[in-house]
Amino acid sequence: MAEHSRSCWGAVIYSFFSGALLGAGLALLLAPVSGKEVRNAIGNEFDEFKDKLKKMEEKLHKSGAAFNAETGYEEEF
């Protein structure tokens, strides 16, 4: 039962990202702005995305460290 649930979520996540990429591609093709503006916008969005990922990584690391301290688990990743 757990195996079926896991594969179902994998399909949902795959479908979501496929749709997002397709939508982003169509938006770029149909956008009424110049290529330079599109590249700048993509670069800015990518930089914001990297910053969000970095913050998320830091939060997860802190959470993991707190969990390790609470449970006495010593292994570092």
PDB file of N, CA, C, O and CB in Angstrom:
ATOM      1  N   MET A   1       0.824  -1.201   0.000  1.00  0.00           N
ATOM      2  CA  MET A   1       0.000   0.000   0.000  1.00  0.00           C
ATOM      3  C   MET A   1       0.863   1.259   0.000  1.00  0.00           C
ATOM      4  O   MET A   1       0.567   2.215  -0.717  1.00  0.00           O
ATOM      5  CB  MET A   1      -0.934   0.002   1.208  1.00  0.00           C
ATOM      6  N   ALA A   2       1.930   1.262   0.803  1.00  0.00           N
ATOM      7  CA  ALA A   2       2.808   2.433   0.861  1.00  0.00           C
ATOM      8  C   ALA A   2       3.524   2.636  -0.465  1.00  0.00           C
ATOM      9  O   ALA A   2       3.764   3.771  -0.879  1.00  0.00           O
ATOM     10  CB  ALA A   2       3.832   2.286   1.996  1.00  0.00           C
ATOM     11  N   GLU A   3       3.868   1.528  -1.139  1.00  0.00           N
ATOM     12  CA  GLU A   3       4.548   1.627  -2.437  1.00  0.00           C
ATOM     13  C   GLU A   3       3.649   2.310  -3.456  1.00  0.00           C
ATOM     14  O   GLU A   3       4.122   3.135  -4.238  1.00  0.00           O
ATOM     15  CB  GLU A   3       4.962   0.232  -2.945  1.00  0.00           C
ATOM     16  N   HIS A   4       2.371   1.985  -3.461  1.00  0.00           N
ATOM     17  CA  HIS A   4       1.422   2.595  -4.395  1.00  0.00           C
ATOM     18  C   HIS A   4       1.279   4.091  -4.111  1.00  0.00           C
ATOM     19  O   HIS A   4       1.229   4.898  -5.039  1.00  0.00           O
ATOM     20  CB  HIS A   4       0.045   1.899  -4.302  1.00  0.00           C
ATOM     21  N   SER A   5       1.214   4.454  -2.850  1.00  0.00           N
ATOM     22  CA  SER A   5       1.081   5.853  -2.467  1.00  0.00           C
ATOM     23  C   SER A   5       2.311   6.650  -2.890  1.00  0.00           C
ATOM     24  O   SER A   5       2.186   7.777  -3.368  1.00  0.00           O
ATOM     25  CB  SER A   5       0.862   5.976  -0.957  1.00  0.00           C
ATOM     26  N   ARG A   6       3.490   6.075  -2.717  1.00  0.00           N
ATOM     27  CA  ARG A   6       4.727   6.749  -3.080  1.00  0.00           C
ATOM     28  C   ARG A   6       4.798   6.980  -4.589  1.00  0.00           C
ATOM     29  O   ARG A   6       5.193   8.060  -5.028  1.00  0.00           O
ATOM     30  CB  ARG A   6       5.935   5.936  -2.609  1.00  0.00           C
ATOM     31  N   SER A   7       4.423   5.985  -5.382  1.00  0.00           N
ATOM     32  CA  SER A   7       4.475   6.141  -6.835  1.00  0.00           C
ATOM     33  C   SER A   7       3.423   7.131  -7.311  1.00  0.00           C
ATOM     34  O   SER A   7       3.632   7.822  -8.307  1.00  0.00           O
ATOM     35  CB  SER A   7       4.279   4.790  -7.528  1.00  0.00           C
ATOM     36  N   CYS A   8       2.305   7.206  -6.617  1.00  0.00           N
ATOM     37  CA  CYS A   8       1.261   8.167  -6.969  1.00  0.00           C
ATOM     38  C   CYS A   8       1.768   9.592  -6.759  1.00  0.00           C
ATOM     39  O   CYS A   8       1.559  10.458  -7.608  1.00  0.00           O
ATOM     40  CB  CYS A   8      -0.017   7.919  -6.132  1.00  0.00           C
ATOM     41  N   TRP A   9       2.431   9.835  -5.635  1.00  0.00           N
ATOM     42  CA  TRP A   9       2.968  11.165  -5.370  1.00  0.00           C
ATOM     43  C   TRP A   9       4.069  11.520  -6.355  1.00  0.00           C
ATOM     44  O   TRP A   9       4.203  12.679  -6.748  1.00  0.00           O
ATOM     45  CB  TRP A   9       3.497  11.249  -3.945  1.00  0.00           C
ATOM     46  N   GLY A  10       4.853  10.534  -6.752  1.00  0.00           N
ATOM     47  CA  GLY A  10       5.889  10.779  -7.753  1.00  0.00           C
ATOM     48  C   GLY A  10       5.286  11.234  -9.063  1.00  0.00           C
ATOM     49  O   GLY A  10       5.818  12.133  -9.715  1.00  0.00           O
ATOM     50  N   ALA A  11       4.183  10.623  -9.456  1.00  0.00           N
ATOM     51  CA  ALA A  11       3.504  11.007 -10.697  1.00  0.00           C
ATOM     52  C   ALA A  11       2.924  12.413 -10.588  1.00  0.00           C
ATOM     53  O   ALA A  11       2.963  13.181 -11.549  1.00  0.00           O
ATOM     54  CB  ALA A  11       2.390  10.001 -11.036  1.00  0.00           C
ATOM     55  N   VAL A  12       2.391  12.745  -9.427  1.00  0.00           N
ATOM     56  CA  VAL A  12       1.823  14.080  -9.226  1.00  0.00           C
ATOM     57  C   VAL A  12       2.926  15.138  -9.316  1.00  0.00           C
ATOM     58  O   VAL A  12       2.757  16.161  -9.980  1.00  0.00           O
ATOM     59  CB  VAL A  12       1.098  14.166  -7.855  1.00  0.00           C
ATOM     60  N   ILE A  13       4.027  14.894  -8.662  1.00  0.00           N
ATOM     61  CA  ILE A  13       5.141  15.852  -8.677  1.00  0.00           C
ATOM     62  C   ILE A  13       5.712  15.980 -10.084  1.00  0.00           C
ATOM     63  O   ILE A  13       5.990  17.088 -10.542  1.00  0.00           O
ATOM     64  CB  ILE A  13       6.249  15.418  -7.690  1.00  0.00           C
ATOM     65  N   TYR A  14       5.887  14.859 -10.767  1.00  0.00           N
ATOM     66  CA  TYR A  14       6.391  14.883 -12.141  1.00  0.00           C
ATOM     67  C   TYR A  14       5.444  15.677 -13.041  1.00  0.00           C
ATOM     68  O   TYR A  14       5.892  16.490 -13.849  1.00  0.00           O
ATOM     69  CB  TYR A  14       6.566  13.444 -12.680  1.00  0.00           C
ATOM     70  N   SER A  15       4.159  15.447 -12.907  1.00  0.00           N
ATOM     71  CA  SER A  15       3.166  16.159 -13.721  1.00  0.00           C
ATOM     72  C   SER A  15       3.200  17.657 -13.433  1.00  0.00           C
ATOM     73  O   SER A  15       3.123  18.470 -14.354  1.00  0.00           O
ATOM     74  CB  SER A  15       1.754  15.602 -13.460  1.00  0.00           C
ATOM     75  N   PHE A  16       3.314  18.019 -12.172  1.00  0.00           N
ATOM     76  CA  PHE A  16       3.352  19.431 -11.800  1.00  0.00           C
ATOM     77  C   PHE A  16       4.533  20.135 -12.457  1.00  0.00           C
ATOM     78  O   PHE A  16       4.369  21.183 -13.080  1.00  0.00           O
ATOM     79  CB  PHE A  16       3.428  19.581 -10.276  1.00  0.00           C
ATOM     80  N   PHE A  17       5.730  19.553 -12.316  1.00  0.00           N
ATOM     81  CA  PHE A  17       6.915  20.189 -12.873  1.00  0.00           C
ATOM     82  C   PHE A  17       6.907  20.178 -14.402  1.00  0.00           C
ATOM     83  O   PHE A  17       7.388  21.122 -15.030  1.00  0.00           O
ATOM     84  CB  PHE A  17       8.163  19.499 -12.358  1.00  0.00           C
ATOM     85  N   SER A  18       6.371  19.130 -14.998  1.00  0.00           N
ATOM     86  CA  SER A  18       6.263  19.105 -16.458  1.00  0.00           C
ATOM     87  C   SER A  18       5.351  20.221 -16.939  1.00  0.00           C
ATOM     88  O   SER A  18       5.666  20.913 -17.908  1.00  0.00           O
ATOM     89  CB  SER A  18       5.739  17.741 -16.944  1.00  0.00           C
ATOM     90  N   GLY A  19       4.231  20.396 -16.271  1.00  0.00           N
ATOM     91  CA  GLY A  19       3.305  21.464 -16.633  1.00  0.00           C
ATOM     92  C   GLY A  19       3.913  22.836 -16.413  1.00  0.00           C
ATOM     93  O   GLY A  19       3.704  23.751 -17.210  1.00  0.00           O
ATOM     94  N   ALA A  20       4.663  22.978 -15.333  1.00  0.00           N
ATOM     95  CA  ALA A  20       5.308  24.267 -15.064  1.00  0.00           C
ATOM     96  C   ALA A  20       6.333  24.601 -16.137  1.00  0.00           C
ATOM     97  O   ALA A  20       6.409  25.743 -16.591  1.00  0.00           O
ATOM     98  CB  ALA A  20       5.978  24.254 -13.688  1.00  0.00           C
ATOM     99  N   LEU A  21       7.119  23.616 -16.542  1.00  0.00           N
ATOM    100  CA  LEU A  21       8.114  23.856 -17.594  1.00  0.00           C
ATOM    101  C   LEU A  21       7.451  24.166 -18.927  1.00  0.00           C
ATOM    102  O   LEU A  21       7.897  25.055 -19.651  1.00  0.00           O
ATOM    103  CB  LEU A  21       9.035  22.646 -17.743  1.00  0.00           C
ATOM    104  N   LEU A  22       6.398  23.443 -19.252  1.00  0.00           N
ATOM    105  CA  LEU A  22       5.670  23.704 -20.492  1.00  0.00           C
ATOM    106  C   LEU A  22       5.064  25.102 -20.472  1.00  0.00           C
ATOM    107  O   LEU A  22       5.150  25.827 -21.464  1.00  0.00           O
ATOM    108  CB  LEU A  22       4.571  22.650 -20.706  1.00  0.00           C
ATOM    109  N   GLY A  23       4.463  25.481 -19.374  1.00  0.00           N
ATOM    110  CA  GLY A  23       3.884  26.815 -19.243  1.00  0.00           C
ATOM    111  C   GLY A  23       4.931  27.909 -19.338  1.00  0.00           C
ATOM    112  O   GLY A  23       4.703  28.944 -19.964  1.00  0.00           O
ATOM    113  N   ALA A  24       6.073  27.680 -18.717  1.00  0.00           N
ATOM    114  CA  ALA A  24       7.148  28.669 -18.777  1.00  0.00           C
ATOM    115  C   ALA A  24       7.667  28.816 -20.209  1.00  0.00           C
ATOM    116  O   ALA A  24       7.935  29.926 -20.670  1.00  0.00           O
ATOM    117  CB  ALA A  24       8.297  28.273 -17.829  1.00  0.00           C
ATOM    118  N   GLY A  25       7.802  27.708 -20.890  1.00  0.00           N
ATOM    119  CA  GLY A  25       8.259  27.760 -22.282  1.00  0.00           C
ATOM    120  C   GLY A  25       7.284  28.504 -23.179  1.00  0.00           C
ATOM    121  O   GLY A  25       7.694  29.318 -24.006  1.00  0.00           O
ATOM    122  N   LEU A  26       6.013  28.232 -23.021  1.00  0.00           N
ATOM    123  CA  LEU A  26       4.997  28.936 -23.818  1.00  0.00           C
ATOM    124  C   LEU A  26       4.965  30.420 -23.474  1.00  0.00           C
ATOM    125  O   LEU A  26       4.792  31.261 -24.356  1.00  0.00           O
ATOM    126  CB  LEU A  26       3.607  28.315 -23.592  1.00  0.00           C
ATOM    127  N   ALA A  27       5.127  30.736 -22.219  1.00  0.00           N
ATOM    128  CA  ALA A  27       5.127  32.145 -21.825  1.00  0.00           C
ATOM    129  C   ALA A  27       6.301  32.884 -22.461  1.00  0.00           C
ATOM    130  O   ALA A  27       6.161  34.030 -22.889  1.00  0.00           O
ATOM    131  CB  ALA A  27       5.185  32.275 -20.295  1.00  0.00           C
ATOM    132  N   LEU A  28       7.451  32.228 -22.519  1.00  0.00           N
ATOM    133  CA  LEU A  28       8.610  32.863 -23.151  1.00  0.00           C
ATOM    134  C   LEU A  28       8.384  33.077 -24.644  1.00  0.00           C
ATOM    135  O   LEU A  28       8.766  34.110 -25.195  1.00  0.00           O
ATOM    136  CB  LEU A  28       9.864  32.016 -22.930  1.00  0.00           C
ATOM    137  N   LEU A  29       7.769  32.104 -25.287  1.00  0.00           N
ATOM    138  CA  LEU A  29       7.522  32.222 -26.721  1.00  0.00           C
ATOM    139  C   LEU A  29       6.487  33.286 -27.056  1.00  0.00           C
ATOM    140  O   LEU A  29       6.571  33.935 -28.099  1.00  0.00           O
ATOM    141  CB  LEU A  29       7.076  30.896 -27.273  1.00  0.00           C
ATOM    142  N   LEU A  30       5.530  33.460 -26.189  1.00  0.00           N
ATOM    143  CA  LEU A  30       4.423  34.370 -26.470  1.00  0.00           C
ATOM    144  C   LEU A  30       4.566  35.729 -25.786  1.00  0.00           C
ATOM    145  O   LEU A  30       3.686  36.581 -25.917  1.00  0.00           O
ATOM    146  CB  LEU A  30       3.131  33.735 -26.047  1.00  0.00           C
ATOM    147  N   ALA A  31       5.649  35.938 -25.069  1.00  0.00           N
ATOM    148  CA  ALA A  31       5.836  37.179 -24.326  1.00  0.00           C
ATOM    149  C   ALA A  31       6.090  38.353 -25.277  1.00  0.00           C
ATOM    150  O   ALA A  31       6.858  38.221 -26.230  1.00  0.00           O
ATOM    151  CB  ALA A  31       7.002  37.036 -23.334  1.00  0.00           C
ATOM    152  N   PRO A  32       5.453  39.493 -25.026  1.00  0.00           N
ATOM    153  CA  PRO A  32       5.627  40.653 -25.893  1.00  0.00           C
ATOM    154  C   PRO A  32       6.801  41.552 -25.469  1.00  0.00           C
ATOM    155  O   PRO A  32       6.688  42.777 -25.503  1.00  0.00           O
ATOM    156  CB  PRO A  32       4.351  41.462 -25.913  1.00  0.00           C
ATOM    157  N   VAL A  33       7.916  40.947 -25.075  1.00  0.00           N
ATOM    158  CA  VAL A  33       9.091  41.720 -24.675  1.00  0.00           C
ATOM    159  C   VAL A  33      10.303  41.212 -25.449  1.00  0.00           C
ATOM    160  O   VAL A  33      10.256  40.145 -26.062  1.00  0.00           O
ATOM    161  CB  VAL A  33       9.335  41.621 -23.135  1.00  0.00           C
ATOM    162  N   SER A  34      11.374  41.974 -25.417  1.00  0.00           N
ATOM    163  CA  SER A  34      12.579  41.599 -26.149  1.00  0.00           C
ATOM    164  C   SER A  34      13.294  40.439 -25.462  1.00  0.00           C
ATOM    165  O   SER A  34      13.054  40.147 -24.290  1.00  0.00           O
ATOM    166  CB  SER A  34      13.523  42.801 -26.278  1.00  0.00           C
ATOM    167  N   GLY A  35      14.168  39.791 -26.207  1.00  0.00           N
ATOM    168  CA  GLY A  35      14.939  38.673 -25.672  1.00  0.00           C
ATOM    169  C   GLY A  35      15.816  39.080 -24.512  1.00  0.00           C
ATOM    170  O   GLY A  35      15.972  38.324 -23.552  1.00  0.00           O
ATOM    171  N   LYS A  36      16.396  40.274 -24.590  1.00  0.00           N
ATOM    172  CA  LYS A  36      17.261  40.750 -23.504  1.00  0.00           C
ATOM    173  C   LYS A  36      16.460  40.915 -22.215  1.00  0.00           C
ATOM    174  O   LYS A  36      16.925  40.546 -21.137  1.00  0.00           O
ATOM    175  CB  LYS A  36      17.932  42.088 -23.890  1.00  0.00           C
ATOM    176  N   GLU A  37      15.271  41.463 -22.334  1.00  0.00           N
ATOM    177  CA  GLU A  37      14.425  41.634 -21.145  1.00  0.00           C
ATOM    178  C   GLU A  37      14.030  40.283 -20.562  1.00  0.00           C
ATOM    179  O   GLU A  37      13.985  40.116 -19.343  1.00  0.00           O
ATOM    180  CB  GLU A  37      13.163  42.447 -21.490  1.00  0.00           C
ATOM    181  N   VAL A  38      13.747  39.325 -21.430  1.00  0.00           N
ATOM    182  CA  VAL A  38      13.382  37.983 -20.960  1.00  0.00           C
ATOM    183  C   VAL A  38      14.561  37.347 -20.238  1.00  0.00           C
ATOM    184  O   VAL A  38      14.391  36.763 -19.167  1.00  0.00           O
ATOM    185  CB  VAL A  38      12.928  37.090 -22.141  1.00  0.00           C
ATOM    186  N   ARG A  39      15.755  37.455 -20.817  1.00  0.00           N
ATOM    187  CA  ARG A  39      16.942  36.883 -20.178  1.00  0.00           C
ATOM    188  C   ARG A  39      17.208  37.534 -18.825  1.00  0.00           C
ATOM    189  O   ARG A  39      17.557  36.850 -17.863  1.00  0.00           O
ATOM    190  CB  ARG A  39      18.167  37.044 -21.086  1.00  0.00           C
ATOM    191  N   ASN A  40      17.044  38.848 -18.748  1.00  0.00           N
ATOM    192  CA  ASN A  40      17.229  39.536 -17.464  1.00  0.00           C
ATOM    193  C   ASN A  40      16.207  39.070 -16.441  1.00  0.00           C
ATOM    194  O   ASN A  40      16.541  38.841 -15.278  1.00  0.00           O
ATOM    195  CB  ASN A  40      17.128  41.055 -17.647  1.00  0.00           C
ATOM    196  N   ALA A  41      14.965  38.930 -16.874  1.00  0.00           N
ATOM    197  CA  ALA A  41      13.911  38.480 -15.963  1.00  0.00           C
ATOM    198  C   ALA A  41      14.182  37.058 -15.483  1.00  0.00           C
ATOM    199  O   ALA A  41      14.003  36.751 -14.305  1.00  0.00           O
ATOM    200  CB  ALA A  41      12.536  38.554 -16.649  1.00  0.00           C
ATOM    201  N   ILE A  42      14.614  36.193 -16.398  1.00  0.00           N
ATOM    202  CA  ILE A  42      14.924  34.813 -16.011  1.00  0.00           C
ATOM    203  C   ILE A  42      16.097  34.802 -15.028  1.00  0.00           C
ATOM    204  O   ILE A  42      16.073  34.074 -14.036  1.00  0.00           O
ATOM    205  CB  ILE A  42      15.255  33.949 -17.263  1.00  0.00           C
ATOM    206  N   GLY A  43      17.111  35.603 -15.305  1.00  0.00           N
ATOM    207  CA  GLY A  43      18.259  35.679 -14.399  1.00  0.00           C
ATOM    208  C   GLY A  43      17.862  36.154 -13.019  1.00  0.00           C
ATOM    209  O   GLY A  43      18.325  35.612 -12.016  1.00  0.00           O
ATOM    210  N   ASN A  44      17.002  37.169 -12.957  1.00  0.00           N
ATOM    211  CA  ASN A  44      16.545  37.682 -11.659  1.00  0.00           C
ATOM    212  C   ASN A  44      15.744  36.633 -10.907  1.00  0.00           C
ATOM    213  O   ASN A  44      15.938  36.440  -9.707  1.00  0.00           O
ATOM    214  CB  ASN A  44      15.700  38.947 -11.847  1.00  0.00           C
ATOM    215  N   GLU A  45      14.842  35.952 -11.612  1.00  0.00           N
ATOM    216  CA  GLU A  45      14.033  34.908 -10.971  1.00  0.00           C
ATOM    217  C   GLU A  45      14.920  33.764 -10.484  1.00  0.00           C
ATOM    218  O   GLU A  45      14.705  33.222  -9.400  1.00  0.00           O
ATOM    219  CB  GLU A  45      12.963  34.372 -11.950  1.00  0.00           C
ATOM    220  N   PHE A  46      15.910  33.403 -11.286  1.00  0.00           N
ATOM    221  CA  PHE A  46      16.818  32.333 -10.898  1.00  0.00           C
ATOM    222  C   PHE A  46      17.609  32.717  -9.651  1.00  0.00           C
ATOM    223  O   PHE A  46      17.804  31.890  -8.760  1.00  0.00           O
ATOM    224  CB  PHE A  46      17.771  31.997 -12.048  1.00  0.00           C
ATOM    225  N   ASP A  47      18.063  33.957  -9.583  1.00  0.00           N
ATOM    226  CA  ASP A  47      18.794  34.424  -8.400  1.00  0.00           C
ATOM    227  C   ASP A  47      17.913  34.380  -7.158  1.00  0.00           C
ATOM    228  O   ASP A  47      18.367  33.975  -6.088  1.00  0.00           O
ATOM    229  CB  ASP A  47      19.318  35.849  -8.621  1.00  0.00           C
ATOM    230  N   GLU A  48      16.648  34.798  -7.293  1.00  0.00           N
ATOM    231  CA  GLU A  48      15.719  34.737  -6.166  1.00  0.00           C
ATOM    232  C   GLU A  48      15.474  33.289  -5.746  1.00  0.00           C
ATOM    233  O   GLU A  48      15.399  32.986  -4.555  1.00  0.00           O
ATOM    234  CB  GLU A  48      14.388  35.417  -6.529  1.00  0.00           C
ATOM    235  N   PHE A  49      15.352  32.403  -6.722  1.00  0.00           N
ATOM    236  CA  PHE A  49      15.133  30.984  -6.448  1.00  0.00           C
ATOM    237  C   PHE A  49      16.332  30.400  -5.699  1.00  0.00           C
ATOM    238  O   PHE A  49      16.155  29.641  -4.746  1.00  0.00           O
ATOM    239  CB  PHE A  49      14.886  30.205  -7.764  1.00  0.00           C
ATOM    240  N   LYS A  50      17.557  30.749  -6.123  1.00  0.00           N
ATOM    241  CA  LYS A  50      18.760  30.275  -5.433  1.00  0.00           C
ATOM    242  C   LYS A  50      18.789  30.770  -3.997  1.00  0.00           C
ATOM    243  O   LYS A  50      19.157  30.027  -3.088  1.00  0.00           O
ATOM    244  CB  LYS A  50      20.022  30.733  -6.172  1.00  0.00           C
ATOM    245  N   ASP A  51      18.401  32.029  -3.790  1.00  0.00           N
ATOM    246  CA  ASP A  51      18.381  32.578  -2.431  1.00  0.00           C
ATOM    247  C   ASP A  51      17.378  31.827  -1.556  1.00  0.00           C
ATOM    248  O   ASP A  51      17.668  31.519  -0.400  1.00  0.00           O
ATOM    249  CB  ASP A  51      18.036  34.080  -2.463  1.00  0.00           C
ATOM    250  N   LYS A  52      16.200  31.533  -2.109  1.00  0.00           N
ATOM    251  CA  LYS A  52      15.193  30.792  -1.354  1.00  0.00           C
ATOM    252  C   LYS A  52      15.688  29.389  -1.016  1.00  0.00           C
ATOM    253  O   LYS A  52      15.485  28.908   0.099  1.00  0.00           O
ATOM    254  CB  LYS A  52      13.882  30.713  -2.145  1.00  0.00           C
ATOM    255  N   LEU A  53      16.342  28.726  -1.986  1.00  0.00           N
ATOM    256  CA  LEU A  53      16.879  27.395  -1.725  1.00  0.00           C
ATOM    257  C   LEU A  53      17.953  27.431  -0.645  1.00  0.00           C
ATOM    258  O   LEU A  53      18.013  26.541   0.202  1.00  0.00           O
ATOM    259  CB  LEU A  53      17.447  26.794  -3.005  1.00  0.00           C
ATOM    260  N   LYS A  54      18.797  28.452  -0.672  1.00  0.00           N
ATOM    261  CA  LYS A  54      19.853  28.580   0.331  1.00  0.00           C
ATOM    262  C   LYS A  54      19.251  28.752   1.725  1.00  0.00           C
ATOM    263  O   LYS A  54      19.711  28.137   2.688  1.00  0.00           O
ATOM    264  CB  LYS A  54      20.774  29.771  -0.004  1.00  0.00           C
ATOM    265  N   LYS A  55      18.215  29.596   1.824  1.00  0.00           N
ATOM    266  CA  LYS A  55      17.546  29.798   3.118  1.00  0.00           C
ATOM    267  C   LYS A  55      16.896  28.506   3.591  1.00  0.00           C
ATOM    268  O   LYS A  55      16.950  28.175   4.776  1.00  0.00           O
ATOM    269  CB  LYS A  55      16.487  30.916   3.017  1.00  0.00           C
ATOM    270  N   MET A  56      16.279  27.773   2.658  1.00  0.00           N
ATOM    271  CA  MET A  56      15.631  26.514   3.007  1.00  0.00           C
ATOM    272  C   MET A  56      16.675  25.500   3.480  1.00  0.00           C
ATOM    273  O   MET A  56      16.441  24.763   4.437  1.00  0.00           O
ATOM    274  CB  MET A  56      14.839  25.956   1.801  1.00  0.00           C
ATOM    275  N   GLU A  57      17.820  25.468   2.809  1.00  0.00           N
ATOM    276  CA  GLU A  57      18.896  24.568   3.203  1.00  0.00           C
ATOM    277  C   GLU A  57      19.375  24.895   4.615  1.00  0.00           C
ATOM    278  O   GLU A  57      19.605  23.989   5.416  1.00  0.00           O
ATOM    279  CB  GLU A  57      20.062  24.655   2.207  1.00  0.00           C
ATOM    280  N   GLU A  58      19.527  26.172   4.921  1.00  0.00           N
ATOM    281  CA  GLU A  58      19.973  26.578   6.249  1.00  0.00           C
ATOM    282  C   GLU A  58      18.958  26.177   7.320  1.00  0.00           C
ATOM    283  O   GLU A  58      19.331  25.708   8.396  1.00  0.00           O
ATOM    284  CB  GLU A  58      20.210  28.089   6.287  1.00  0.00           C
ATOM    285  N   LYS A  59      17.662  26.368   7.012  1.00  0.00           N
ATOM    286  CA  LYS A  59      16.623  25.988   7.979  1.00  0.00           C
ATOM    287  C   LYS A  59      16.630  24.485   8.213  1.00  0.00           C
ATOM    288  O   LYS A  59      16.496  24.027   9.348  1.00  0.00           O
ATOM    289  CB  LYS A  59      15.235  26.439   7.490  1.00  0.00           C
ATOM    290  N   LEU A  60      16.787  23.714   7.129  1.00  0.00           N
ATOM    291  CA  LEU A  60      16.811  22.262   7.277  1.00  0.00           C
ATOM    292  C   LEU A  60      18.037  21.806   8.059  1.00  0.00           C
ATOM    293  O   LEU A  60      17.957  20.884   8.871  1.00  0.00           O
ATOM    294  CB  LEU A  60      16.783  21.590   5.907  1.00  0.00           C
ATOM    295  N   HIS A  61      19.152  22.447   7.812  1.00  0.00           N
ATOM    296  CA  HIS A  61      20.369  22.088   8.535  1.00  0.00           C
ATOM    297  C   HIS A  61      20.202  22.373  10.030  1.00  0.00           C
ATOM    298  O   HIS A  61      20.586  21.561  10.872  1.00  0.00           O
ATOM    299  CB  HIS A  61      21.583  22.861   7.970  1.00  0.00           C
ATOM    300  N   LYS A  62      19.623  23.542  10.351  1.00  0.00           N
ATOM    301  CA  LYS A  62      19.386  23.879  11.756  1.00  0.00           C
ATOM    302  C   LYS A  62      18.408  22.906  12.395  1.00  0.00           C
ATOM    303  O   LYS A  62      18.599  22.485  13.536  1.00  0.00           O
ATOM    304  CB  LYS A  62      18.859  25.309  11.882  1.00  0.00           C
ATOM    305  N   SER A  63      17.355  22.548  11.658  1.00  0.00           N
ATOM    306  CA  SER A  63      16.374  21.600  12.182  1.00  0.00           C
ATOM    307  C   SER A  63      17.024  20.246  12.423  1.00  0.00           C
ATOM    308  O   SER A  63      16.781  19.596  13.440  1.00  0.00           O
ATOM    309  CB  SER A  63      15.185  21.457  11.216  1.00  0.00           C
ATOM    310  N   GLY A  64      17.858  19.830  11.469  1.00  0.00           N
ATOM    311  CA  GLY A  64      18.555  18.554  11.629  1.00  0.00           C
ATOM    312  C   GLY A  64      19.500  18.573  12.806  1.00  0.00           C
ATOM    313  O   GLY A  64      19.591  17.596  13.550  1.00  0.00           O
ATOM    314  N   ALA A  65      20.212  19.684  12.983  1.00  0.00           N
ATOM    315  CA  ALA A  65      21.131  19.802  14.116  1.00  0.00           C
ATOM    316  C   ALA A  65      20.363  19.766  15.432  1.00  0.00           C
ATOM    317  O   ALA A  65      20.798  19.134  16.394  1.00  0.00           O
ATOM    318  CB  ALA A  65      21.954  21.100  14.016  1.00  0.00           C
ATOM    319  N   ALA A  66      19.219  20.447  15.470  1.00  0.00           N
ATOM    320  CA  ALA A  66      18.404  20.444  16.687  1.00  0.00           C
ATOM    321  C   ALA A  66      17.871  19.037  16.969  1.00  0.00           C
ATOM    322  O   ALA A  66      17.842  18.597  18.118  1.00  0.00           O
ATOM    323  CB  ALA A  66      17.233  21.447  16.559  1.00  0.00           C
ATOM    324  N   PHE A  67      17.456  18.350  15.930  1.00  0.00           N
ATOM    325  CA  PHE A  67      16.963  16.980  16.090  1.00  0.00           C
ATOM    326  C   PHE A  67      18.082  16.078  16.599  1.00  0.00           C
ATOM    327  O   PHE A  67      17.879  15.277  17.512  1.00  0.00           O
ATOM    328  CB  PHE A  67      16.401  16.438  14.753  1.00  0.00           C
ATOM    329  N   ASN A  68      19.269  16.215  15.998  1.00  0.00           N
ATOM    330  CA  ASN A  68      20.409  15.403  16.437  1.00  0.00           C
ATOM    331  C   ASN A  68      20.748  15.672  17.893  1.00  0.00           C
ATOM    332  O   ASN A  68      21.034  14.741  18.645  1.00  0.00           O
ATOM    333  CB  ASN A  68      21.630  15.674  15.560  1.00  0.00           C
ATOM    334  N   ALA A  69      20.719  16.939  18.299  1.00  0.00           N
ATOM    335  CA  ALA A  69      21.029  17.287  19.679  1.00  0.00           C
ATOM    336  C   ALA A  69      19.980  16.714  20.633  1.00  0.00           C
ATOM    337  O   ALA A  69      20.300  16.247  21.726  1.00  0.00           O
ATOM    338  CB  ALA A  69      21.117  18.810  19.838  1.00  0.00           C
ATOM    339  N   GLU A  70      18.724  16.761  20.194  1.00  0.00           N
ATOM    340  CA  GLU A  70      17.640  16.275  21.046  1.00  0.00           C
ATOM    341  C   GLU A  70      17.669  14.756  21.186  1.00  0.00           C
ATOM    342  O   GLU A  70      17.387  14.223  22.259  1.00  0.00           O
ATOM    343  CB  GLU A  70      16.294  16.718  20.487  1.00  0.00           C
ATOM    344  N   THR A  71      18.005  14.066  20.115  1.00  0.00           N
ATOM    345  CA  THR A  71      17.976  12.608  20.141  1.00  0.00           C
ATOM    346  C   THR A  71      19.318  11.989  20.460  1.00  0.00           C
ATOM    347  O   THR A  71      19.399  10.788  20.720  1.00  0.00           O
ATOM    348  CB  THR A  71      17.497  12.089  18.832  1.00  0.00           C
ATOM    349  N   GLY A  72      20.379  12.791  20.445  1.00  0.00           N
ATOM    350  CA  GLY A  72      21.701  12.262  20.720  1.00  0.00           C
ATOM    351  C   GLY A  72      22.360  11.634  19.511  1.00  0.00           C
ATOM    352  O   GLY A  72      23.376  10.953  19.646  1.00  0.00           O
ATOM    353  N   TYR A  73      21.808  11.848  18.345  1.00  0.00           N
ATOM    354  CA  TYR A  73      22.358  11.300  17.107  1.00  0.00           C
ATOM    355  C   TYR A  73      23.563  12.129  16.705  1.00  0.00           C
ATOM    356  O   TYR A  73      23.476  13.357  16.668  1.00  0.00           O
ATOM    357  CB  TYR A  73      21.293  11.281  15.970  1.00  0.00           C
ATOM    358  N   GLU A  74      24.685  11.491  16.403  1.00  0.00           N
ATOM    359  CA  GLU A  74      25.951  12.211  16.199  1.00  0.00           C
ATOM    360  C   GLU A  74      26.404  12.338  14.761  1.00  0.00           C
ATOM    361  O   GLU A  74      27.302  13.134  14.487  1.00  0.00           O
ATOM    362  CB  GLU A  74      27.015  11.546  16.957  1.00  0.00           C
ATOM    363  N   GLU A  75      25.827  11.592  13.823  1.00  0.00           N
ATOM    364  CA  GLU A  75      26.339  11.567  12.451  1.00  0.00           C
ATOM    365  C   GLU A  75      26.098  12.878  11.724  1.00  0.00           C
ATOM    366  O   GLU A  75      25.001  13.435  11.782  1.00  0.00           O
ATOM    367  CB  GLU A  75      25.700  10.435  11.677  1.00  0.00           C
ATOM    368  N   GLU A  76      27.120  13.371  11.041  1.00  0.00           N
ATOM    369  CA  GLU A  76      27.027  14.588  10.225  1.00  0.00           C
ATOM    370  C   GLU A  76      26.918  14.185   8.764  1.00  0.00           C
ATOM    371  O   GLU A  76      27.490  13.178   8.348  1.00  0.00           O
ATOM    372  CB  GLU A  76      28.260  15.524  10.452  1.00  0.00           C
ATOM    373  N   PHE A  77      26.200  14.952   8.004  1.00  0.00           N
ATOM    374  CA  PHE A  77      26.063  14.681   6.577  1.00  0.00           C
ATOM    375  C   PHE A  77      26.858  15.654   5.781  1.00  0.00           C
ATOM    376  O   PHE A  77      26.867  15.585   4.552  1.00  0.00           O
ATOM    377  CB  PHE A  77      24.620  14.726   6.148  1.00  0.00           C
TER     378      PHE A  77
END
